[in-house]
Amino acid sequence: MRNIDVRGKAPMPFASAMDRDTTDDPPAGPLVRLEEAGGASSSVVEQTRSEFQAPRAREEQPSSILSLLFEQGDTAERLIPIDLLSLTQSSPELRAVVQLTPAYQERYQRAVRVQAIWNRLTEQQSGANPSAGLMYSGVIQSLAHNFNCLLSAQKVALVALVEGLDDPEMRNSALEEIGADLAGLPPELQQRLVALAEGLEDAEDCVFVLRGFGTGVAGLAPELQQRLLVLADGIDEPNYRALALSALGAGVTGLTPELQQRLVVLVERLDNPGHRASVLEVLGAGVAGLRPRSSCVSSSLPRDLTPCIAPELWRA
């Protein structure tokens, strides 16, 4: 992986900072209006907020809130970390309950740490670019691993930062770092990143970015998956085309049956037997998840080059 470094600044050990206890207190001031918590779970936030209305009428009995939380056995599973943090800002009592309940505590504290680190990295300094801190080596990747701890506006800012990078190597590295966690982004941001990949002119850059996407392709909508297949198939240089198909093959089990079959057909069309073998080696790891039609690999592919494909999957 190519590292992203800010000129004149040493790389920050960001991943380790994410894992240690920066603070157990929420960020100072309001984090965000509750309706801006964003993401697919915003409806869960609204539903959960309404569930807490009744106990608030008896604020002198905080134990009733605790009882309600325990009665809602699946609440912890339905709330992502940033939603937990947003909810606790509306009520000190809820914060106390979350901090004392193991099912909530780890996710709450992780959201607190991620928000504290984000605020530190983007702290406005005189004459400095407020986004410069996000360009330390490994920062974007670490934030991508914690998309469920970021607000919608922060996810948008992160994608906009990648879009605005002028240096091709920095942009491609940033795309790679986000790629594996594409599923953690809302569809409109996924589409913007796919469009960035489609705009790459250099075949090597395309392969580099598609490798970064890897299994993250499984979290994309079918139309975006199809666009990436078209991108890979459109690479003229045979070696790079094979590498691009191999990169997409890492997420083969997350493709629709139609796209699985199309990927296999594209592999069949590779002229070089060695290229076909290298792609099939990747596909072999996920072959158990392929639908029957796509598992029936054409006999045009030599069997001695595809030991990863079980014999019963071949057509006679």
C-alpha positions in Angstrom: 0.0 0.0 0.0 1.3 3.4 -0.9 1.4 5.7 2.1 -0.1 9.2 2.1 2.2 11.7 3.8 1.9 15.4 4.3 5.0 17.1 3.1 7.1 18.2 6.0 5.1 16.2 8.6 5.8 12.9 10.1 3.2 10.1 9.8 0.9 9.9 12.8 0.4 6.5 14.4 -3.4 7.0 14.0 -4.5 3.4 14.3 -3.0 3.0 17.7 -4.6 6.3 18.8 -8.0 4.9 17.7 -7.6 1.9 20.0 -6.5 3.7 23.2 -8.8 5.6 25.5 -8.4 9.2 24.3 -11.3 10.2 26.6 -14.5 8.7 27.9 -16.2 12.1 27.8 -18.2 13.1 24.7 -16.9 15.9 22.5 -17.5 19.4 24.0 -20.6 21.1 22.8 -23.4 19.6 20.8 -22.2 16.9 18.4 -25.0 17.4 15.8 -28.7 17.7 15.7 -30.1 14.3 16.2 -31.8 14.3 12.8 -28.4 14.8 11.2 -26.9 11.6 12.7 -27.4 10.3 9.2 -26.8 7.0 7.5 -29.2 4.0 7.2 -29.8 4.0 10.9 -31.3 7.5 11.2 -34.8 6.0 11.3 -33.7 3.8 14.2 -32.5 6.9 16.0 -35.9 8.6 15.5 -37.7 5.4 16.6 -35.5 5.0 19.7 -35.9 8.7 20.6 -39.7 8.2 20.5 -39.4 5.1 22.7 -37.7 7.3 25.4 -40.5 9.9 25.5 -42.6 8.2 28.1 -39.9 7.8 30.7 -39.0 11.4 30.3 -42.3 12.4 31.8 -41.0 10.8 35.0 -37.5 12.1 35.0 -37.3 11.7 38.8 -37.3 7.9 38.2 -34.2 7.2 36.0 -34.5 3.5 36.8 -37.6 3.5 34.5 -35.3 4.5 31.6 -32.9 1.7 32.5 -35.8 -0.8 32.7 -37.0 0.3 29.2 -33.6 -0.1 27.8 -33.3 -3.6 29.1 -36.8 -4.4 27.7 -35.7 -3.3 24.3 -33.3 -6.2 24.0 -32.3 -5.5 20.4 -31.7 -1.8 20.8 -28.0 -2.2 21.2 -27.8 -4.2 18.0 -29.9 -1.7 16.0 -27.9 1.4 17.0 -24.5 2.1 15.4 -21.9 3.9 17.6 -22.5 7.4 16.3 -26.2 7.0 16.9 -25.6 6.0 20.5 -23.4 9.0 21.0 -26.0 11.3 19.4 -28.7 10.0 21.6 -26.8 10.4 24.8 -26.3 14.1 24.1 -30.0 14.6 24.4 -30.1 13.2 28.0 -27.5 12.8 30.7 -29.6 9.9 32.1 -29.3 8.1 28.8 -25.6 8.7 28.9 -25.3 7.2 32.3 -27.3 4.1 31.2 -25.1 3.6 28.1 -21.9 4.0 30.1 -23.0 1.4 32.7 -24.4 -1.1 30.2 -21.7 -3.4 28.6 -23.8 -3.9 25.5 -23.6 -0.2 24.7 -20.4 0.9 26.4 -17.8 -0.3 23.9 -19.5 1.2 20.9 -20.3 4.5 22.7 -16.6 4.9 23.8 -15.3 4.1 20.3 -17.5 6.8 18.8 -16.3 9.2 21.5 -12.6 8.4 20.6 -13.2 8.7 16.9 -15.0 12.0 17.2 -12.2 13.3 19.5 -9.5 12.3 17.1 -11.5 13.8 14.1 -11.9 17.1 16.0 -8.2 17.1 16.8 -7.1 16.4 13.2 -9.4 19.0 11.8 -8.9 21.7 14.4 -8.7 25.1 12.7 -5.3 26.6 12.9 -4.3 30.0 11.7 -3.1 29.9 8.1 -3.5 26.1 7.9 -5.7 23.9 5.8 -8.2 22.4 8.2 -8.2 19.1 6.2 -4.4 18.8 6.3 -4.5 16.6 9.4 -6.6 14.0 7.6 -3.8 13.5 5.1 -1.4 11.9 7.6 -0.3 8.4 6.6 -3.0 5.9 7.4 -5.6 8.4 8.7 -8.1 7.9 5.9 -7.9 4.1 6.2 -8.4 4.2 9.9 -11.4 6.5 9.6 -12.8 4.3 6.9 -12.6 1.3 9.3 -14.8 3.4 11.6 -17.4 4.8 9.2 -20.1 3.9 11.7 -18.5 6.3 14.2 -18.7 9.3 11.8 -21.5 11.7 11.1 -23.0 12.0 7.6 -21.3 15.4 7.2 -17.9 13.9 8.1 -18.3 11.1 5.6 -19.2 13.7 2.9 -16.1 15.8 3.9 -13.9 12.7 3.7 -15.1 11.8 0.2 -14.8 15.4 -1.0 -11.3 15.5 0.3 -10.4 12.5 -1.8 -12.1 14.0 -4.9 -10.2 17.2 -4.4 -6.7 15.7 -4.4 -4.6 16.9 -7.3 -1.7 14.5 -6.8 -2.7 11.2 -8.6 -0.7 9.0 -6.3 -2.2 10.6 -3.2 -5.7 10.3 -4.7 -5.3 6.7 -5.7 -3.9 5.8 -2.3 -6.8 7.5 -0.6 -9.3 5.6 -2.9 -7.6 2.4 -1.9 -7.8 3.1 1.8 -11.5 3.8 1.6 -12.3 1.1 -0.9 -12.4 -1.9 1.4 -15.0 -0.2 3.6 -17.3 1.1 0.8 -20.3 -0.6 2.4 -20.1 1.8 5.3 -20.9 4.8 3.0 -24.4 5.8 1.8 -25.1 5.0 -1.8 -24.6 8.6 -3.1 -21.0 8.6 -1.7 -20.3 5.1 -3.1 -21.4 6.4 -6.5 -19.0 9.4 -6.3 -16.0 7.1 -5.4 -16.9 4.7 -8.3 -17.0 7.7 -10.6 -13.5 8.7 -9.4 -12.3 5.2 -10.3 -13.9 5.4 -13.7 -12.1 8.7 -14.3 -8.6 7.1 -13.9 -6.8 7.1 -17.2 -3.8 5.0 -16.3 -4.4 1.3 -16.4 -2.0 0.6 -13.5 -3.9 3.2 -11.4 -7.2 1.4 -12.2 -5.8 -1.9 -11.0 -4.4 -0.3 -7.9 -7.7 1.2 -6.9 -9.8 -1.9 -7.8 -7.5 -3.9 -5.6 -8.2 -1.5 -2.8 -11.9 -1.9 -3.3 -11.5 -5.7 -3.1 -14.2 -7.3 -1.0 -15.8 -3.8 -0.5 -17.3 -4.3 -4.0 -19.8 -6.7 -2.4 -21.3 -3.8 -0.4 -22.2 -1.8 -3.6 -25.5 -1.7 -5.4 -25.6 -4.0 -8.5 -25.5 -1.0 -10.9 -22.2 0.2 -9.3 -20.8 -3.3 -9.4 -21.6 -3.5 -13.1 -19.9 -0.2 -13.7 -16.7 -1.6 -12.1 -16.9 -4.7 -14.3 -17.2 -2.5 -17.3 -14.2 -0.5 -16.1 -12.1 -3.6 -15.7 -13.1 -5.1 -19.0 -12.3 -1.8 -20.8 -8.6 -1.9 -19.9 -6.7 -2.5 -23.2 -3.5 -3.9 -21.8 -4.1 -7.7 -21.3 -2.0 -8.0 -18.2 -3.7 -5.1 -16.4 -7.1 -6.3 -17.5 -6.5 -9.7 -15.9 -5.2 -8.0 -12.7 -8.4 -5.8 -12.7 -10.7 -8.8 -13.0 -8.7 -10.6 -10.3 -9.2 -7.6 -8.0 -13.0 -7.7 -8.6 -13.0 -11.5 -8.1 -12.1 -11.0 -4.5 -15.7 -9.8 -3.9 -17.3 -12.4 -6.3 -19.7 -13.8 -3.6 -21.2 -10.4 -3.2 -22.1 -10.0 -6.8 -25.6 -10.7 -8.2 -25.9 -14.0 -10.1 -26.0 -12.2 -13.4 -22.8 -10.3 -12.6 -21.1 -13.4 -11.3 -21.8 -15.1 -14.6 -20.6 -12.0 -16.5 -17.3 -12.0 -14.5 -16.8 -15.7 -15.4 -17.5 -14.9 -19.1 -14.9 -12.1 -19.0 -12.3 -14.5 -17.5 -13.1 -17.0 -20.3 -12.3 -14.3 -22.9 -8.8 -13.7 -21.6 -6.4 -14.9 -24.3 -3.5 -15.7 -22.1 -3.9 -19.1 -20.2 -1.7 -17.8 -17.4 -3.9 -14.7 -17.0 -7.0 -17.0 -16.8 -5.3 -19.2 -14.2 -4.4 -16.2 -12.0 -7.9 -14.8 -12.0 -9.4 -18.3 -11.4 -7.1 -18.7 -8.4 -8.8 -15.7 -6.8 -12.3 -16.8 -7.9 -11.6 -20.2 -6.4 -11.7 -18.9 -2.9 -15.3 -17.8 -3.3 -16.5 -20.5 -5.7 -18.7 -22.1 -3.1 -20.7 -18.9 -3.1 -21.3 -18.8 -6.8 -24.6 -19.5 -8.3 -24.9 -22.8 -10.4 -24.9 -21.0 -13.8 -21.7 -19.1 -13.1 -20.0 -22.1 -11.4 -20.3 -24.0 -14.7 -17.0 -22.7 -16.1 -16.7 -23.2 -19.8 -14.5 -26.1 -21.0 -12.5 -23.5 -23.0 -10.5 -23.0 -19.8 -7.9 -25.7 -19.4 -8.5 -27.8 -16.3 -4.9 -28.2 -15.5 -4.7 -24.5 -14.9 -7.6 -24.3 -12.5 -7.0 -26.6 -9.6 -9.0 -24.2 -7.4 -12.2 -25.1 -9.2 -13.8 -28.3 -8.1 -14.2 -30.8 -10.9 -18.0 -31.1 -10.4 -18.3 -27.4 -11.4 -17.1 -28.0 -14.9 -19.4 -28.7 -17.8 -18.7 -31.9 -19.6 
